[in-house]
Amino acid sequence: MSDPICPLCDRPIPGDVKQSLHHLIPKLKGGKGGPTVLLHHICHREIHATLSEAELARDYATVTALRAHPRLAKFIAWVAKRPPGFHSKVPGKRRKT
């Protein structure tokens, strides 16, 4: 069986790599039990470092919308050049745009 593909960066997610489920509508904004997508942990952290829960719920509740965000598009272009198992420290707190 092949590795799942991260819908944000389009790279495979090997089984031994940190990964996490992203709620397309944040749980705090009514998304509990809603649709989720499996992402590389680094991709998931970047989403939450870039966007607030309110922004995610209001404007970025699809992978297409996330990929279109200018800052995330820049991150995707950067991380796409890394191997599927690449992991680095990313800030835990939300960045200023």
Secondary structure, DSSP 8 states (H G I E B T S, - for coil): ----B-TTT--B--TTS-EEEEESS-GGGTTTTS-EEEEEHHHHHHHHHH--HHHHHHH--SHHHHHHSHHHHHHHHHHTTS-TT------SS----
